Amino acid sequence: MRNKLLKPVAVTVSLALLSFSIIKFAFDKNQLILDIVMSGLDNAHYSPQTIDDKFSANFFDLYMKRLDNGKMFLMQADVDNMAKYKTKVDDEIKAETFELFNLSNDLKSRRILEKEAWYKEILSKPFDYKVNEEYETDGEKVSFAKNETELKNKWRQSLQYQTLARLNELLLAQEKIKEVKAKRDTDAVIKPFDTLEVEARAKVLKANNDWFKRLKKLNKKDRYADYVNTITAMYDPHTEFFPPKEKKMFDQSMTGQLEGIGARLQQKDDYIKISELVVGGPAYKQGDLKAGDLILKVAQGDKEAVDIVGMEIDDAIELIKGKKGTEVKLTVKKIDGSTKVISIIRDIIELDETFAHSAIMQNDKNKVGYIRLPSFYTTNFTRSGGDAHRCSQDIKNEVLKLKAEGVSGIILDLRDNGGGSLPEVVDMAGLFIKSGPIVQVRKKGGDTEQLSDRSPDQIYDGPLVVMINRNSASASEIMAAAMQDYKRAVIMGTQSFGKGTVQSFLDLDNYVIQGLDSLKPLGSVKVTMQKFYRINGGSTQLRGVTPDINLPDPYFYIETGEKEMDNPMPWDEMPKAVYVPFDNIKYDKLKQKSEARIKKDKEFTLVSEEAKDYKAKKDDSKYSLNLDKYMAEAKKYKDDSKKYDDLKKDVKGVDVSLMKVDVQKLSADTIKLNREKKWAANLKKDFYLNEASNVISDMK
């Protein structure tokens, strides 16, 4: 029926044939969703897949991984039971049947009820805290249990590990009470170990009760969305199905003000993941929370933390957001596998802070302009005192102001910039060259085009540094690549993310004929429709942009980026565009000078040590279940982390301030002016930025 739903080019519904299909098949909502999604992928995706046994086998492996990523619910026998469909999923997709999905849904539902009884039984009595065992916390490093006894032991280890974490906290708090009582009289009670142990298990019991309550709320419709999303993930990591509620959340944009921490969240399997930090928001200013962190627990100030693993994203958001001035504590899992409690004071998040910002850096050598661009935005945002914003125009305005201040060079900061509008990249790159191609685009079927800056106006021709990191993606990579290919700027930082694809949304409701309106809303599917390429012919896909000057990175030894995602599209290339590079930058000389400074710099030395520690922690993801050993390991990790406190101090000899014109403009709004001053002052802690200013000095 699929080819009867959507025309190959226009992606529209064939009404007469669809009506015939309804009579013939009498399908339900799940069939309709799958049919339209697959039609959209067949007709619109850049690289349509052949739905065959190979597709089916790869889908099955990914589906098993996502169905129980921690391998805590299913046994190998369950996987073997479903494996009879391993090469039949393609047949099911074509026939619009759901035998594997129905079986997996029933199995997961039953196993959840079984494990609910298990954890309650296990937590009903104390653990053996002298046992010499280790618990593997990384689900990808373990196999599915061979039998029920083995799986139940995994649950016992997991619950003991959770209890040890709580018990460690209680025992440390008790030690502090003892210290206070030794100095002065206090009413604080010193509790015996047995009492603390009972309290620790009670906390773990409550956390698991909450978790299973959420797990049991997930219905067949929720799991079906996961099933369809595993199908879309076979095409590439960015092609996704969005049920109506998730699409609504995706579309929600900030208007006016929000009170919270300033972070955008996304659901990733059972976890809530930080996808982006709002520049200028409380989390961004606090500095410890990073894109890619997984939130495990949320606590309101000193209250008991709520475990949010398995929680729906809208419920998690309700816990995390809150009134200005209140404290929220997030327990997060970092990219190296370690956990950290991060305290953030909620504040009002102004949309203005998500736009381009600039400041002046002054050191003993020169005065450098700094521009921070959080995303390649284009918005019709309007409110009292607000106007539509395009990042290319905003950057132009900031550059002109910096030139008027007499800066000796400009730093354009694209770190943690996840991308945005493609036309804005073209217009922005044109500010720094006279004219020429900026990016090449290849569409489905092989048609190509060049997007070029056609304006002869080059508003800035002075020294330019573009900063990137491993979270700089998509449009950021286009900008950095264009400046690198033209040899117009020095690119500094780390290898970028490696996303060289473009997506668009298809609203499934647009393809439903009259008579099926009762099945709406169906949701949307985000489809990869294009790939973009550098003007030198190479793609940024998988490889990203390699900096001209590499800077030490805490995650240097940990593989990240597009290449680590499921089923990324391959790297390829196309013919080189015709363009004329600049020839006034001595890259080798600049690199040698920068490397010499970095080698002597204590902050960068610390970062290099931190990178080794992160790698070691990720490689060794096992934790002792012996209380004494666990507490010793936890203390050592905490003590080792203290040596990195110097990375949060101001860089000596550097001053960062707002431009005079901005101070004058904001003089009537003291609250906003003070906020902007705090933002600028916080830049003095950025030793990466300081090294970029040194490179600007070398370019003179």
Secondary structure as GFF3:
##gff-version 3
##sequence-region A 1 700
A	DSSP	three_ten_helix	2	4	.	.	.	ID=ss1
A	DSSP	alpha_helix	15	25	.	.	.	ID=ss2
A	DSSP	alpha_helix	29	44	.	.	.	ID=ss3
A	DSSP	alpha_helix	53	67	.	.	.	ID=ss4
A	DSSP	alpha_helix	76	82	.	.	.	ID=ss5
A	DSSP	three_ten_helix	83	85	.	.	.	ID=ss6
A	DSSP	alpha_helix	89	95	.	.	.	ID=ss7
A	DSSP	alpha_helix	99	122	.	.	.	ID=ss8
A	DSSP	beta_strand	134	136	.	.	.	ID=ss9
A	DSSP	three_ten_helix	139	141	.	.	.	ID=ss10
A	DSSP	alpha_helix	148	183	.	.	.	ID=ss11
A	DSSP	alpha_helix	193	217	.	.	.	ID=ss12
A	DSSP	alpha_helix	220	233	.	.	.	ID=ss13
A	DSSP	beta_strand	240	242	.	.	.	ID=ss14
A	DSSP	alpha_helix	244	251	.	.	.	ID=ss15
A	DSSP	beta_strand	257	260	.	.	.	ID=ss16
A	DSSP	beta_strand	263	268	.	.	.	ID=ss17
A	DSSP	beta_strand	271	277	.	.	.	ID=ss18
A	DSSP	alpha_helix	282	286	.	.	.	ID=ss19
A	DSSP	beta_strand	294	300	.	.	.	ID=ss20
A	DSSP	beta_strand	306	307	.	.	.	ID=ss21
A	DSSP	alpha_helix	313	320	.	.	.	ID=ss22
A	DSSP	beta_strand	327	333	.	.	.	ID=ss23
A	DSSP	beta_strand	339	345	.	.	.	ID=ss24
A	DSSP	beta_strand	347	350	.	.	.	ID=ss25
A	DSSP	three_ten_helix	351	354	.	.	.	ID=ss26
A	DSSP	beta_strand	357	362	.	.	.	ID=ss27
A	DSSP	beta_strand	367	372	.	.	.	ID=ss28
A	DSSP	beta_strand	378	379	.	.	.	ID=ss29
A	DSSP	beta_strand	389	390	.	.	.	ID=ss30
A	DSSP	alpha_helix	391	404	.	.	.	ID=ss31
A	DSSP	beta_strand	410	413	.	.	.	ID=ss32
A	DSSP	alpha_helix	422	429	.	.	.	ID=ss33
A	DSSP	beta_strand	436	443	.	.	.	ID=ss34
A	DSSP	beta_strand	448	453	.	.	.	ID=ss35
A	DSSP	beta_strand	464	468	.	.	.	ID=ss36
A	DSSP	alpha_helix	475	485	.	.	.	ID=ss37
A	DSSP	beta_strand	490	493	.	.	.	ID=ss38
A	DSSP	beta_strand	501	507	.	.	.	ID=ss39
A	DSSP	three_ten_helix	508	511	.	.	.	ID=ss40
A	DSSP	three_ten_helix	517	519	.	.	.	ID=ss41
A	DSSP	beta_strand	524	533	.	.	.	ID=ss42
A	DSSP	beta_strand	549	550	.	.	.	ID=ss43
A	DSSP	three_ten_helix	562	564	.	.	.	ID=ss44
A	DSSP	alpha_helix	587	600	.	.	.	ID=ss45
A	DSSP	alpha_helix	602	619	.	.	.	ID=ss46
A	DSSP	beta_strand	622	624	.	.	.	ID=ss47
A	DSSP	alpha_helix	627	642	.	.	.	ID=ss48
A	DSSP	three_ten_helix	645	648	.	.	.	ID=ss49
A	DSSP	beta_strand	655	657	.	.	.	ID=ss50
A	DSSP	alpha_helix	660	665	.	.	.	ID=ss51
A	DSSP	alpha_helix	670	682	.	.	.	ID=ss52
A	DSSP	three_ten_helix	683	685	.	.	.	ID=ss53
A	DSSP	alpha_helix	687	699	.	.	.	ID=ss54
###
